[in-house]
């Protein structure tokens, strides 16, 4: 059995100027980095050419992905759709988790729309999510969560489910090609 740390790609989905995504992603990356079973890489769509080799390599090399997404107009950002659609086999049999943020819904409508997209790509989305309603009010000026108790528990639950699937699917991919 492979006991190497799982490679977790934290995908920052917003590319807009003045975006809040890096603040949310930085907090989540800090939570994930506390786990000995994870090696965390940040994949920021604003810093990559998509489609492109760097993005494809980052997703292909990941055992699991967490998408950090805002909600735009009851869905997820267009650049995220273009990035996701630029790949196919790289998503097969990969667990996907979500950290969302936005207005009153906390980005959950974006997450629900993304679940449909990832199902079509043969990826497994985990049930637990982390959501930040009115996100700009949840963080202080230094990027720290003002009330960490609830979101820290939610992040731990998300990571527990994600790593369970990552271990199972990494073993499955190693033993047998996924029949997409």
N, C-alpha and C positions, 0 to 999 in steps of 0.2 A: 504494500500500500504506500502511496506517495504521501510523505509527511511534509513536503516543502510548503512554505506559506502560500496561501492562495493569492493570486494577483488580482487585485481589485482596481478597476478603472473607474474613477469618479469623473463623470462626463458633465462639464459645465455647458449648459445648453443655450443660454442667452448670449447674443453677440452685440446687443444694442449698446451705443455709447451711454455711459452712466449706469450701466446695469448693476443689479444687486446680487446677481448670481455668485460672483467670487466670494462675497461675504458669507453666504449660506454654505457654499462648497468648502470654504476654509474651516468653518465650524464642523461640518460633517467629516471632513478629512481628519481633523483632530480626534474626533470620536473613534473613527475606524483605525487610526494609527496606534491607538492604545491597545489594540488586540495583537497578540503574538502570532495568531494564525493568518494575518493579512499583511501583504506588501501592497501599499497604496500608491497609485499613480494618478495624477490629475491630468485629464484630457480636456483642454479648454478649446471649444470650437472657435472662439474669437482669435486664437493664436495659431490655428492650423488652416492649411488649404484643404478644403473638402469639395469634391472628392480628392483624395490624395493618399500617398503611400503611408505617411506618418499616422493618419487616422486609422487606416486599415490595419496597420501593424499593431497599434495600441489595442484595438478591439480584438483582433485575432489572438494576441498574447494574453488577454485577460481571462481569468477563470470566472469572473463575475463583473457586472457593471452596475453602478448606481448612477441614474440620470438625475441631475439637479436641474429642475426646470421651473420657469415661471409659467403663469397662465396668461396667455394673450387671447382675448376675444373668445373665451370659453374653450380654448385648446392650447396646444403647445407651439413654440416658435417655429416659423418656417425653416430657418437654417437647421434646426434639429431634424425636421422631416427630410430635408435634402441629405443630411449626413447619414441618417439611418438608412435611407433608401439607396445610398451610394454603395452599400455593402450587402452581401447576402449570406454566404457561407460563414462569414466571421461571426454571425449572430446565432447560428444553429446550436441548439442544446446548451445555451448559456443562460444562467439566471440573471434577471434584471430586477433591480430595486429602484425605488423612487424617493427623492426628497423634493418636495414641491413648495412653492411660495407664491404669494400674490395677495389679492384683496381678501374679501370676506370668505371666499371658498378655500383660501390657502393653496390654490393651484390644483386641487383635487380633480377638477374637470379636465385639466391637461393630462393628469395621470390616467384617468379612465380612457381617454382617447388613445394614449400611448399603449395601453394594454392590448388594444385591438391590432395595432401596427406590429407589435412584437410577437403576438400570437401567430400572425401570418408569416413571420420570419423564423418560426420554430424555436423561439426563445421562451423561457419560463419566467413569468413575472411573479414576484413574491407578494403575498397578501399585505404584510405590514408596510406602512409608509411613515415618513416624517413629513408633517405639513406645517407651514407657517402662515396662518391667516394674518393679514395686515403685517407682513414680514418686517417692514421698515420700523415698526414699533416693537418688534421682538428682540432687536439687537441694540446694543449701546454703540457709542461713537467709535469704540475700538474693535467692533466686530464680535463682541462676546454676547451670548444669549443672556437676556435679562433674567429670565426665570427658567433655568436649565432642567429642573426636575422632570417635567413631563416629556420634553423632547429628548432628554438623555435616555429615558426608559424606552421611548419609541425607537430611537436609533439602535439601542441594544437589541430590541426585538427584531428589527429589520435585519441587522447584521447576523443575528442568530439564524434566521430563516435563510438568508442569502448564503451563508457559509455552509449550511446543511446541503442546500441544493448544489452549491459549487463543488463540494467534495464528491457528491454522488455523480454529478454530470462530468466532472473531470475524469473520474474513474471510468465512466461509461464511454467517453470519447477516446480514452486511451485503449480500451479493450475492443472497441468496435466502431467503425465509421458510422456517423449518423445518417440514416436513410432518408434524406430529404428529397 
